[in-house]
Amino acid sequence: MQDRPSGSTGTQATGASPILSTLSLSKHFGGIAAVDGVSISVQRGAIVGLIGPNGAGKTTMFDMLAGDLKPTAGEIRLQGRAVQAEPAHARIRAGLGRTFQIPRPFAAMSLVENVMLGKQGQSGEVIWPNWFRPGLVAAEERRNFTEAMELLEFVTLQHLAHEPARVLSGGQRKLLELARVLMAKPEIVLLDEPAAGVNPSLLEIIIERIGALNSRGMTFLIIEHNMDLVSRLCRHVFVMASGKLLVEGTPETVVRDPDVIEAYLGGAKV
């Protein structure tokens, strides 16, 4: 088994503030509690796993953290600031990026164009610089193009930079989405099942790139069913079941917890 990256655990270190945390976070749909009073803490520089059976509430949790859903109750703190009332675009600009289990790139656009879309705060996004400072907008576009090409090289897709995104396999789309998220320069990234539907060779690239980014200080919170990926990358894991936080600890500890075996692994020994 490959050594894990050098990130810290997910729990809060003494005297240090977590980069992302929740307090009694809940989301109700009618009378159903999809997430029910969950409190977690992710330390800066960690790679943390979020696992659980289907229907455990993991994706709803991610949607609330990213700003795609408003919580029914509770608090989300990003870099020490309460953000549960802020929209997704504000959280991106505050340093939180998110990928999806099924990436949906703009199929007709080239890979480099897709990545460039991830850039935040571009002058060309508002009308006046395009009229009165076209040189500034053009210079930014050139820098963004260069940065996007570098990111495509980082995720091993530079040879397809000018091809439409429709030509990509499922695993390549996940690499493209990672590059697009990185274009926003996040400090923490929520990864939604990066291993799902990915062939073994591309999965190795994804694992290696996550480890490389973490070694540079980037934090990750990962939803994943692939326990090999979790055990290789994560030092700390949160387990959800029926909308609640069931247990947390190292991957080796949680997979042997009787409650996890019953709820997540269907009673099978691991």
C-alpha positions as CSV (number, residue, x, y, z in Angstrom):
1,M,0.0,0.0,0.0
2,Q,1.2,3.5,-0.9
3,D,2.1,5.9,1.9
4,R,-0.5,8.5,2.6
5,P,0.2,12.2,2.0
6,S,1.6,14.2,4.9
7,G,-1.6,16.2,5.7
8,S,-2.8,16.4,9.3
9,T,-5.8,14.6,10.7
10,G,-9.3,16.0,10.3
11,T,-9.8,16.8,14.0
12,Q,-8.9,20.2,15.4
13,A,-5.3,20.5,16.6
14,T,-4.7,22.3,19.9
15,G,-4.6,26.0,19.4
16,A,-5.4,25.8,15.6
17,S,-8.7,26.8,13.9
18,P,-10.2,24.4,11.4
19,I,-10.5,25.6,7.8
20,L,-14.0,24.2,7.6
21,S,-16.4,23.1,10.4
22,T,-20.1,22.6,11.0
23,L,-22.1,22.8,14.3
24,S,-25.3,20.8,14.6
25,L,-25.9,21.1,10.8
26,S,-29.3,19.8,9.7
27,K,-31.4,19.6,6.5
28,H,-35.0,18.6,6.5
29,F,-37.1,17.8,3.4
30,G,-40.6,17.8,4.7
31,G,-40.6,15.5,7.7
32,I,-37.4,13.7,6.6
33,A,-34.1,14.7,8.2
34,A,-31.5,14.1,5.4
35,V,-28.8,15.5,7.7
36,D,-29.5,15.6,11.4
37,G,-27.4,17.6,13.7
38,V,-24.0,16.8,12.2
39,S,-20.8,18.5,13.6
40,I,-17.5,18.0,11.9
41,S,-14.2,19.8,11.8
42,V,-11.6,19.7,9.1
43,Q,-8.1,20.9,9.9
44,R,-6.1,23.0,7.4
45,G,-3.8,20.8,5.3
46,A,-5.8,17.6,5.9
47,I,-7.3,15.0,3.6
48,V,-10.4,13.9,5.3
49,G,-12.9,11.2,4.2
50,L,-16.7,11.3,4.4
51,I,-18.1,7.8,4.0
52,G,-21.4,6.0,4.6
53,P,-24.0,3.9,2.9
54,N,-26.2,5.2,0.1
55,G,-28.8,7.6,1.6
56,A,-26.6,8.5,4.5
57,G,-26.8,12.2,3.8
58,K,-23.3,12.7,2.4
59,T,-24.3,14.5,-0.8
60,T,-26.8,16.7,1.0
61,M,-24.0,17.5,3.5
62,F,-21.7,18.5,0.5
63,D,-24.5,20.6,-1.1
64,M,-24.9,22.6,2.2
65,L,-21.1,23.0,2.6
66,A,-20.8,24.3,-1.0
67,G,-23.8,26.6,-0.8
68,D,-26.0,24.7,-3.2
69,L,-28.5,24.0,-0.3
70,K,-29.5,26.1,2.6
71,P,-29.4,24.3,6.0
72,T,-32.6,24.0,8.0
73,A,-30.6,24.6,11.2
74,G,-27.0,24.8,12.3
75,E,-23.8,26.6,11.3
76,I,-21.1,26.3,8.7
77,R,-17.8,28.1,9.3
78,L,-15.3,28.6,6.5
79,Q,-11.9,29.9,7.6
80,G,-13.5,30.9,10.9
81,R,-16.4,32.8,9.4
82,A,-20.1,31.7,9.4
83,V,-21.1,31.2,5.8
84,Q,-24.4,29.2,5.9
85,A,-26.4,32.1,4.5
86,E,-23.9,32.9,1.7
87,P,-24.4,31.6,-1.9
88,A,-22.1,29.2,-3.6
89,H,-20.2,31.8,-5.6
90,A,-19.3,33.7,-2.4
91,R,-17.8,30.5,-0.9
92,I,-15.8,29.8,-4.1
93,R,-14.2,33.3,-3.7
94,A,-13.6,32.6,-0.1
95,G,-11.5,29.6,-1.0
96,L,-13.9,26.6,-1.2
97,G,-14.1,24.5,-4.4
98,R,-16.3,21.6,-5.2
99,T,-16.4,18.8,-7.7
100,F,-19.4,16.5,-8.6
101,Q,-19.8,12.8,-8.7
102,I,-20.8,13.1,-12.4
103,P,-18.9,15.9,-14.0
104,R,-20.7,18.0,-16.6
105,P,-18.2,20.0,-18.6
106,F,-19.4,22.2,-21.5
107,A,-19.2,19.5,-24.1
108,A,-18.8,21.7,-27.2
109,M,-16.1,23.9,-25.6
110,S,-12.4,22.9,-25.7
111,L,-10.7,21.6,-22.5
112,V,-8.7,24.8,-22.1
113,E,-11.9,26.9,-22.5
114,N,-13.6,24.8,-19.8
115,V,-10.7,25.3,-17.4
116,M,-10.5,29.0,-18.1
117,L,-14.2,29.3,-16.9
118,G,-13.0,28.5,-13.4
119,K,-11.1,31.7,-13.0
120,Q,-12.7,34.1,-10.5
121,G,-12.8,37.9,-10.6
122,Q,-11.9,38.5,-14.2
123,S,-12.1,42.1,-15.4
124,G,-14.0,40.9,-18.6
125,E,-16.9,39.7,-16.5
126,V,-18.2,43.2,-16.3
127,I,-18.9,45.4,-19.3
128,W,-16.9,48.6,-18.7
129,P,-13.4,47.2,-18.8
130,N,-14.2,45.6,-22.1
131,W,-14.9,49.1,-23.5
132,F,-12.4,51.3,-21.7
133,R,-9.6,48.9,-20.8
134,P,-9.5,46.3,-23.5
135,G,-5.8,45.9,-23.1
136,L,-6.2,44.9,-19.5
137,V,-8.9,42.3,-20.4
138,A,-6.7,40.9,-23.2
139,A,-3.7,40.6,-20.9
140,E,-5.8,38.8,-18.3
141,E,-7.1,36.4,-21.0
142,R,-3.5,35.5,-22.0
143,R,-2.5,34.9,-18.4
144,N,-5.6,32.8,-17.9
145,F,-4.9,30.7,-21.0
146,T,-1.3,30.1,-19.9
147,E,-2.5,29.1,-16.4
148,A,-5.2,26.8,-17.8
149,M,-2.7,25.0,-20.0
150,E,-0.4,24.5,-17.0
151,L,-3.3,23.0,-15.1
152,L,-4.1,20.7,-18.0
153,E,-0.5,19.5,-18.0
154,F,-0.7,18.9,-14.3
155,V,-3.7,16.6,-14.8
156,T,-2.1,14.9,-17.9
157,L,-4.7,16.3,-20.4
158,Q,-2.5,18.9,-22.2
159,H,-2.5,16.8,-25.4
160,L,-6.3,17.2,-25.6
161,A,-6.3,20.9,-24.7
162,H,-8.0,22.1,-27.9
163,E,-10.3,19.1,-28.3
164,P,-14.0,19.5,-27.3
165,A,-14.8,18.1,-23.8
166,R,-17.3,15.6,-25.4
167,V,-14.4,13.4,-26.4
168,L,-13.3,12.7,-22.8
169,S,-13.9,9.5,-20.9
170,G,-15.5,9.6,-17.4
171,G,-12.1,9.5,-15.7
172,Q,-10.7,12.2,-17.9
173,R,-13.8,14.4,-17.2
174,K,-13.0,14.1,-13.5
175,L,-9.4,15.3,-14.2
176,L,-10.8,18.2,-16.2
177,E,-13.1,19.2,-13.4
178,L,-10.3,19.1,-11.0
179,A,-8.3,21.4,-13.2
180,R,-11.3,23.8,-13.5
181,V,-11.7,23.9,-9.7
182,L,-8.0,24.6,-9.3
183,M,-8.3,27.6,-11.6
184,A,-10.3,29.3,-8.8
185,K,-7.3,28.8,-6.5
186,P,-9.2,27.1,-3.6
187,E,-7.8,26.4,-0.2
188,I,-10.1,23.5,0.4
189,V,-11.8,21.2,-2.2
190,L,-14.8,19.1,-1.7
191,L,-14.4,16.0,-3.9
192,D,-17.5,14.0,-4.6
193,E,-16.6,10.4,-5.4
194,P,-13.4,11.0,-7.4
195,A,-13.0,7.2,-8.0
196,A,-16.5,6.5,-9.3
197,G,-16.5,5.2,-12.9
198,V,-12.7,5.7,-13.3
199,N,-10.4,3.0,-14.7
200,P,-7.5,1.9,-12.6
201,S,-4.8,3.8,-14.5
202,L,-6.6,7.1,-14.4
203,L,-7.5,6.5,-10.7
204,E,-3.8,6.3,-9.9
205,I,-3.3,9.7,-11.6
206,I,-6.1,11.2,-9.6
207,I,-4.8,9.8,-6.3
208,E,-1.3,11.0,-7.1
209,R,-2.5,14.5,-8.1
210,I,-4.6,14.8,-4.9
211,G,-1.5,13.8,-2.9
212,A,0.7,16.3,-4.7
213,L,-1.8,19.2,-4.1
214,N,-2.0,18.2,-0.5
215,S,1.7,18.3,-0.1
216,R,1.5,22.0,-1.3
217,G,-1.0,22.7,1.5
218,M,-4.4,22.2,-0.1
219,T,-7.1,20.7,2.1
220,F,-9.6,18.0,0.9
221,L,-12.8,16.6,2.1
222,I,-13.7,13.5,0.1
223,I,-16.9,11.6,-0.3
224,E,-15.9,8.1,-1.5
225,H,-17.0,4.5,-1.5
226,N,-13.7,3.2,-2.7
227,M,-12.0,2.3,0.6
228,D,-8.7,1.7,-1.0
229,L,-8.6,5.4,-2.1
230,V,-9.8,6.4,1.4
231,S,-7.2,4.3,3.2
232,R,-4.4,5.6,0.9
233,L,-5.2,9.3,1.1
234,C,-7.0,10.0,4.3
235,R,-5.8,10.0,7.9
236,H,-9.2,10.8,9.3
237,V,-12.6,9.7,8.3
238,F,-16.2,10.7,9.2
239,V,-18.9,8.1,8.9
240,M,-22.5,9.0,8.3
241,A,-25.6,6.8,8.5
242,S,-29.3,7.8,8.3
243,G,-28.3,11.5,8.3
244,K,-26.3,11.4,11.5
245,L,-22.6,11.3,12.3
246,L,-22.0,7.7,13.3
247,V,-18.3,7.6,14.2
248,E,-15.0,9.2,13.3
249,G,-11.4,8.1,13.4
250,T,-8.6,6.7,11.2
251,P,-9.6,4.5,8.2
252,E,-8.2,1.4,10.0
253,T,-10.3,2.1,13.1
254,V,-13.6,3.0,11.5
255,V,-13.8,0.0,9.2
256,R,-13.6,-2.3,12.2
257,D,-16.1,-0.4,14.3
258,P,-19.2,-2.7,14.9
259,D,-21.6,0.2,14.1
260,V,-19.9,0.9,10.8
261,I,-19.8,-2.8,9.9
262,E,-23.5,-3.0,10.5
263,A,-24.6,0.3,8.9
264,Y,-22.0,0.7,6.1
265,L,-20.7,-2.7,5.3
266,G,-23.9,-4.7,5.8
267,G,-22.4,-6.7,8.6
268,A,-19.6,-8.1,6.5
269,K,-16.2,-8.5,8.2
270,V,-13.3,-6.4,6.8
